[in-house]
Amino acid sequence: MSSAVLPKREIHIHEKNYLTGMPSFSYYHQYNDDHGVQFYMKGISVDLGDSPVGHLSLSNKEYVISKNNVFSVYVPNEKQTHKSEKYDFVILLDYNAELSIKNYLISHVLTIVIVLLLIMLIKVLSFKLSLLDIELIRLKKAIKNNRIVPFIQPIVDADEKIIGGEVLARWITSSGEIIPPLSFIPKIEKFGLINAMTKSLLNQLKVYVNEHQVHRLKVSVNFTESCLYDEEMYELCKELSGHFILILEFTESMEFADKNKIISYMEKFRKIGVQFSLDDYGTGYSSLKYLNYYQFDVIKIDKSFIDDIETNQHSIKIIENIILLANNLDIQLVAEGVENHRQKKILNDLNISAQQGFYYFKPMPLDNFHSIMRD
């Protein structure tokens, strides 16, 4: 090119090319002080138009050429401008929020799904934790306000005379609804509230025995290993054992953690007149191991054996062996879950006189128990 007509810009955008009649652009390269080469192009060799975030155009800050070689005049600050570090042209971005979001969702669909699943999981866990918090607060409040109360299921002898009873927890709501133990005892255990609940039941028993005479009765209370180590519980048992024969029941379904410690604490409680019972006998970890290690005064034959004694000779044989073992160890027997006259007769024939079950009495409030005893 003649030095007289050297272009002032590297990039030229032309509204109309003489050969094609279409918009085009050219690139000028100056190779010395006086001369250069100008390249004319029929179209843009890179994709202009839709990008993931909007529409792109090429400009030399004088004119603009965009998708399908559309020519226009450059208007400053109308669009986002991205300068070239090497050449005197800019890329213009006409940002489109809808297109940007759409393309982002398409390109990150897996990540979005994972994030949404994590959010849902967090919400579910948070909801469950909040429910647990609500349940914990409700149970603590029920224990504190003595809403979980002691019911008693009487134990009778061969003449159906009440000789004692087992204390069973019942949750009575403010509306008077009685919630059975299977609905809340597992939660009490899960939240570590067994000691608090047992202590509350013993305190309510203390109030009852201070107002009523129950000296000749044997009253059993369900206990755990941790309850045995609680000094406040010990003082309550000491006071209660002055009013009736207090029997602490341990179930085989919970194995003791420290044998020697249990033996020493059982001896401590025996010195204040407390006796011990092994509940649900035959269904737990190792009945014989319990009887070998620990001194029990009473064995309660589990209801599952009583249910079958009318039809299953194996159950009767097992009970006969339990009787033989108990007699040799000088341990009293109580049959749990007696529900009909036939079961009662078979147990009487086996000389198991102490019986407990719906055939005789259902668990009842302390006031009802007092009325029955008075009658």
C-alpha positions as CSV (number, residue, x, y, z in Angstrom):
1,M,0.0,0.0,0.0
2,S,1.2,3.5,-0.7
3,S,2.4,5.3,2.4
4,A,0.0,8.1,1.5
5,V,-3.0,6.0,2.4
6,L,-1.8,4.0,5.4
7,P,-4.8,2.9,7.5
8,K,-4.9,4.5,10.9
9,R,-6.4,1.3,12.5
10,E,-5.4,-2.4,12.5
11,I,-9.0,-3.5,12.2
12,H,-11.4,-2.0,9.7
13,I,-15.1,-2.9,9.6
14,H,-16.8,-2.2,6.2
15,E,-20.5,-1.8,5.8
16,K,-20.3,-3.1,2.2
17,N,-17.6,-5.1,0.4
18,Y,-17.3,-4.2,-3.3
19,L,-17.0,-7.8,-4.4
20,T,-19.7,-9.5,-2.3
21,G,-21.9,-6.5,-1.5
22,M,-21.9,-7.8,2.1
23,P,-20.4,-6.3,5.3
24,S,-16.8,-7.4,5.9
25,F,-13.7,-6.4,7.8
26,S,-10.0,-6.1,7.1
27,Y,-6.9,-6.4,9.1
28,Y,-3.9,-4.1,8.4
29,H,-0.3,-5.1,9.4
30,Q,2.4,-2.5,9.1
31,Y,5.8,-4.3,8.5
32,N,8.0,-1.1,8.4
33,D,7.7,2.6,8.9
34,D,6.3,3.2,5.4
35,H,4.6,0.1,4.3
36,G,2.1,-2.5,5.4
37,V,-0.2,-5.2,4.2
38,Q,-4.0,-5.1,4.5
39,F,-6.0,-8.3,4.5
40,Y,-9.7,-8.3,3.4
41,M,-12.0,-11.0,4.7
42,K,-15.4,-11.9,3.5
43,G,-16.6,-12.8,7.0
44,I,-15.6,-13.4,10.5
45,S,-13.9,-16.7,11.0
46,V,-14.9,-17.0,14.6
47,D,-18.4,-17.6,15.9
48,L,-20.2,-14.5,16.9
49,G,-23.7,-14.4,18.2
50,D,-25.0,-16.6,21.1
51,S,-22.5,-17.4,23.8
52,P,-23.4,-19.2,27.1
53,V,-24.2,-15.8,28.7
54,G,-25.4,-13.5,25.8
55,H,-24.7,-12.2,22.3
56,L,-21.2,-11.4,21.1
57,S,-20.1,-8.8,18.6
58,L,-16.7,-7.6,17.2
59,S,-15.9,-3.9,17.1
60,N,-13.0,-1.5,16.3
61,K,-14.8,1.2,18.4
62,E,-16.0,2.8,15.2
63,Y,-18.3,0.1,13.7
64,V,-19.6,-3.2,14.9
65,I,-20.1,-6.5,13.1
66,S,-22.1,-9.3,14.7
67,K,-23.9,-12.6,13.9
68,N,-24.4,-13.3,10.2
69,N,-22.2,-10.3,9.4
70,V,-24.7,-7.7,10.5
71,F,-23.1,-4.2,10.4
72,S,-23.8,-1.4,12.8
73,V,-22.3,1.8,14.3
74,Y,-20.4,1.4,17.6
75,V,-22.2,3.0,20.6
76,P,-20.0,3.3,23.7
77,N,-21.1,1.8,27.0
78,E,-24.2,0.1,25.5
79,K,-22.8,-3.3,26.1
80,Q,-20.1,-5.0,28.2
81,T,-16.7,-4.3,26.5
82,H,-13.8,-6.8,26.6
83,K,-10.6,-5.4,25.1
84,S,-7.9,-7.3,23.3
85,E,-4.5,-7.1,24.9
86,K,-2.8,-7.4,21.6
87,Y,-5.0,-5.8,18.9
88,D,-7.1,-2.7,18.7
89,F,-10.5,-4.4,18.6
90,V,-13.0,-5.2,21.4
91,I,-15.5,-8.0,21.9
92,L,-18.9,-6.7,22.9
93,L,-21.2,-8.7,25.1
94,D,-24.9,-8.1,25.2
95,Y,-25.6,-10.0,28.5
96,N,-28.8,-12.1,28.6
97,A,-29.8,-13.2,32.1
98,E,-32.3,-15.8,30.9
99,L,-29.9,-17.4,28.4
100,S,-27.1,-17.3,31.0
101,I,-29.2,-19.1,33.6
102,K,-30.5,-21.6,31.1
103,N,-27.0,-22.5,29.9
104,Y,-25.7,-22.7,33.4
105,L,-28.4,-25.1,34.5
106,I,-27.8,-27.3,31.4
107,S,-24.0,-27.4,31.9
108,H,-24.2,-27.9,35.7
109,V,-27.2,-30.1,35.9
110,L,-25.3,-32.9,37.8
111,T,-23.8,-30.5,40.3
112,I,-27.2,-28.8,40.8
113,V,-28.9,-32.2,41.4
114,I,-26.3,-33.2,43.9
115,V,-26.6,-29.8,45.7
116,L,-30.4,-30.1,45.8
117,L,-30.2,-33.6,47.2
118,L,-27.8,-32.4,49.8
119,I,-30.1,-29.6,50.7
120,M,-33.0,-32.0,51.0
121,L,-30.9,-34.3,53.1
122,I,-29.9,-31.5,55.4
123,K,-33.5,-30.3,55.7
124,V,-34.6,-33.9,56.6
125,L,-31.9,-34.3,59.1
126,S,-32.6,-30.9,60.6
127,F,-36.3,-31.8,60.8
128,K,-35.5,-35.0,62.5
129,L,-33.2,-33.3,64.9
130,S,-35.8,-30.7,65.7
131,L,-38.3,-33.5,66.3
132,L,-35.8,-35.2,68.6
133,D,-35.3,-31.9,70.5
134,I,-39.1,-31.5,70.8
135,E,-39.4,-35.1,72.1
136,L,-36.6,-34.6,74.5
137,I,-38.1,-31.4,75.9
138,R,-41.6,-33.1,76.1
139,L,-40.2,-36.1,78.0
140,K,-38.1,-33.9,80.4
141,K,-41.1,-31.8,81.1
142,A,-43.3,-34.8,81.6
143,I,-40.8,-36.2,84.2
144,K,-40.4,-32.9,85.9
145,N,-44.1,-32.3,86.2
146,N,-44.9,-35.9,87.3
147,R,-46.8,-36.7,84.2
148,I,-45.1,-40.0,84.0
149,V,-46.7,-41.7,87.0
150,P,-46.4,-45.1,88.8
151,F,-49.2,-47.6,88.1
152,I,-49.2,-50.9,89.9
153,Q,-50.1,-54.3,88.6
154,P,-51.0,-56.5,91.6
155,I,-49.4,-59.9,92.2
156,V,-51.6,-62.5,93.9
157,D,-51.1,-65.8,95.7
158,A,-53.0,-69.1,95.1
159,D,-56.0,-67.7,96.9
160,E,-56.0,-64.7,94.6
161,K,-55.1,-62.5,97.6
162,I,-52.9,-59.5,96.7
163,I,-49.4,-60.0,98.1
164,G,-47.7,-57.2,96.2
165,G,-47.3,-55.5,92.9
166,E,-45.1,-54.3,90.2
167,V,-44.6,-50.6,89.6
168,L,-45.1,-49.7,85.9
169,A,-44.7,-46.3,84.3
170,R,-47.5,-44.6,82.5
171,W,-47.5,-41.2,80.8
172,I,-50.7,-39.2,81.4
173,T,-50.9,-36.2,79.2
174,S,-52.6,-32.9,80.2
175,S,-55.7,-34.0,78.3
176,G,-55.9,-37.2,80.3
177,E,-54.6,-39.6,77.6
178,I,-52.7,-42.5,79.0
179,I,-49.6,-43.3,76.8
180,P,-48.4,-46.9,77.2
181,P,-44.7,-47.6,78.1
182,L,-43.8,-49.1,74.7
183,S,-44.5,-45.7,73.1
184,F,-42.1,-43.7,75.4
185,I,-39.8,-46.0,77.3
186,P,-37.5,-46.6,74.3
187,K,-37.2,-42.8,73.9
188,I,-36.5,-42.4,77.6
189,E,-33.6,-44.9,77.2
190,K,-32.4,-43.2,74.0
191,F,-32.2,-39.8,75.7
192,G,-30.6,-41.1,78.8
193,L,-33.5,-40.2,81.1
194,I,-34.0,-43.6,82.8
195,N,-32.5,-42.4,86.1
196,A,-34.5,-39.2,86.1
197,M,-37.7,-41.1,85.4
198,T,-37.0,-43.9,88.0
199,K,-36.2,-41.2,90.6
200,S,-39.5,-39.4,89.9
201,L,-41.4,-42.7,90.2
202,L,-39.7,-43.5,93.6
203,N,-40.5,-39.9,94.8
204,Q,-44.1,-40.4,93.9
205,L,-44.2,-43.7,95.7
206,K,-42.7,-42.1,98.7
207,V,-45.6,-39.6,98.8
208,Y,-48.1,-42.4,98.5
209,V,-46.6,-44.7,101.2
210,N,-46.5,-41.7,103.6
211,E,-50.2,-41.5,103.3
212,H,-51.2,-45.2,103.1
213,Q,-50.3,-48.4,105.0
214,V,-48.6,-51.0,102.8
215,H,-46.3,-52.7,105.2
216,R,-47.0,-56.3,104.4
217,L,-46.7,-55.9,100.6
218,K,-43.8,-56.7,98.2
219,V,-43.5,-53.9,95.7
220,S,-41.1,-54.3,92.8
221,V,-39.6,-51.4,90.8
222,N,-37.7,-51.8,87.5
223,F,-34.1,-50.8,87.9
224,T,-31.0,-50.4,85.8
225,E,-27.3,-50.7,86.6
226,S,-26.8,-46.9,86.5
227,C,-29.8,-46.5,88.9
228,L,-28.0,-48.8,91.4
229,Y,-25.0,-46.4,91.4
230,D,-27.1,-43.3,92.0
231,E,-26.7,-42.1,95.6
232,E,-30.0,-40.2,95.6
233,M,-31.7,-43.3,94.4
234,Y,-30.2,-45.3,97.2
235,E,-31.6,-42.8,99.8
236,L,-35.0,-43.1,98.3
237,C,-34.9,-46.9,98.4
238,K,-33.7,-46.8,102.0
239,E,-36.7,-44.7,102.9
240,L,-39.2,-46.8,100.9
241,S,-37.9,-50.1,102.3
242,G,-39.1,-49.0,105.7
243,H,-42.7,-49.0,104.4
244,F,-42.8,-52.2,102.4
245,I,-40.6,-55.0,101.0
246,L,-38.9,-53.2,98.1
247,I,-37.8,-55.5,95.3
248,L,-35.6,-54.0,92.5
249,E,-36.1,-55.8,89.2
250,F,-33.4,-56.2,86.6
251,T,-34.1,-57.6,83.2
252,E,-31.9,-60.1,81.3
253,S,-32.1,-58.0,78.2
254,M,-29.5,-55.6,79.6
255,E,-26.2,-57.2,80.5
256,F,-24.3,-55.7,83.4
257,A,-21.0,-53.9,82.5
258,D,-19.1,-54.4,85.8
259,K,-19.8,-57.7,87.7
260,N,-17.8,-56.9,90.8
261,K,-19.2,-53.4,91.1
262,I,-22.8,-54.8,90.7
263,I,-22.2,-57.4,93.4
264,S,-20.9,-54.8,95.9
265,Y,-23.7,-52.4,95.3
266,M,-26.3,-55.2,95.5
267,E,-24.9,-56.0,98.9
268,K,-25.1,-52.3,99.9
269,F,-28.8,-52.3,99.1
270,R,-29.4,-55.6,100.8
271,K,-28.2,-54.0,104.1
272,I,-31.2,-51.6,104.0
273,G,-33.7,-54.5,103.4
274,V,-33.9,-54.3,99.6
275,Q,-34.4,-57.6,97.6
276,F,-33.6,-58.3,94.0
277,S,-35.6,-59.9,91.2
278,L,-34.6,-61.2,87.8
279,D,-37.3,-60.2,85.3
280,D,-38.1,-61.8,81.9
281,Y,-36.3,-64.9,83.0
282,G,-35.2,-67.2,80.1
283,T,-35.2,-64.5,77.3
284,G,-32.0,-62.5,77.9
285,Y,-28.3,-62.9,77.6
286,S,-27.5,-65.8,79.9
287,S,-30.0,-66.8,82.7
288,L,-27.6,-69.3,84.4
289,K,-24.7,-66.8,84.3
290,Y,-26.9,-64.2,86.1
291,L,-28.0,-66.7,88.7
292,N,-24.4,-67.9,89.2
293,Y,-22.9,-64.4,89.6
294,Y,-25.6,-62.5,91.4
295,Q,-27.8,-63.3,94.3
296,F,-31.5,-62.9,93.3
297,D,-34.4,-63.4,95.7
298,V,-37.1,-63.7,93.0
299,I,-37.3,-65.0,89.4
300,K,-40.1,-63.8,87.2
301,I,-41.0,-66.4,84.5
302,D,-41.4,-64.6,81.2
303,K,-44.9,-64.3,79.7
304,S,-43.7,-66.1,76.5
305,F,-43.5,-69.4,78.5
306,I,-46.9,-68.9,80.2
307,D,-48.6,-68.2,76.8
308,D,-47.8,-71.8,75.6
309,I,-48.4,-73.9,78.7
310,E,-51.9,-74.9,77.6
311,T,-50.7,-76.4,74.3
312,N,-46.9,-76.8,74.4
313,Q,-45.4,-79.5,76.6
314,H,-42.0,-78.1,76.0
315,S,-43.0,-74.9,77.9
316,I,-44.2,-77.0,80.8
317,K,-41.0,-78.9,80.9
318,I,-39.0,-75.7,80.8
319,I,-41.1,-74.3,83.7
320,E,-40.6,-77.5,85.7
321,N,-36.9,-77.2,85.3
322,I,-37.0,-73.5,86.4
323,I,-39.0,-74.6,89.5
324,L,-36.4,-77.2,90.3
325,L,-33.6,-74.7,89.9
326,A,-35.3,-72.0,91.9
327,N,-36.0,-74.5,94.8
328,N,-32.4,-75.6,94.9
329,L,-31.2,-72.0,95.0
330,D,-34.0,-70.9,97.4
331,I,-35.4,-68.4,95.0
332,Q,-39.1,-67.4,94.9
333,L,-41.0,-67.6,91.6
334,V,-43.6,-65.3,90.0
335,A,-45.4,-66.2,86.8
336,E,-46.0,-63.2,84.5
337,G,-48.7,-62.7,81.9
338,V,-51.4,-65.0,83.3
339,E,-54.5,-64.4,81.1
340,N,-57.0,-67.2,81.7
341,H,-58.2,-69.7,84.2
342,R,-56.6,-72.7,82.5
343,Q,-53.1,-71.1,82.8
344,K,-53.8,-70.3,86.4
345,K,-54.7,-73.9,87.2
346,I,-51.7,-75.3,85.5
347,L,-49.4,-72.9,87.4
348,N,-51.1,-73.8,90.7
349,D,-50.6,-77.5,89.9
350,L,-46.9,-76.7,89.4
351,N,-46.9,-75.0,92.8
352,I,-46.3,-71.5,91.4
353,S,-48.6,-69.6,93.6
354,A,-47.4,-66.0,93.0
355,Q,-49.0,-64.9,89.7
356,Q,-49.4,-61.6,87.8
357,G,-51.5,-60.9,84.7
358,F,-54.6,-59.5,83.1
359,Y,-56.6,-62.5,84.4
360,Y,-56.3,-60.9,87.9
361,F,-55.6,-57.2,87.4
362,K,-54.5,-54.8,84.8
363,P,-52.0,-52.0,85.8
364,M,-53.8,-49.3,87.8
365,P,-53.2,-45.9,89.4
366,L,-52.0,-45.9,93.0
367,D,-55.4,-44.6,94.3
368,N,-57.2,-47.5,92.6
369,F,-54.7,-49.9,94.1
370,H,-55.4,-48.4,97.5
371,S,-59.1,-48.8,97.1
372,I,-58.7,-52.5,96.2
373,M,-56.4,-53.1,99.2
374,R,-58.8,-51.3,101.5
375,D,-61.8,-53.4,100.3
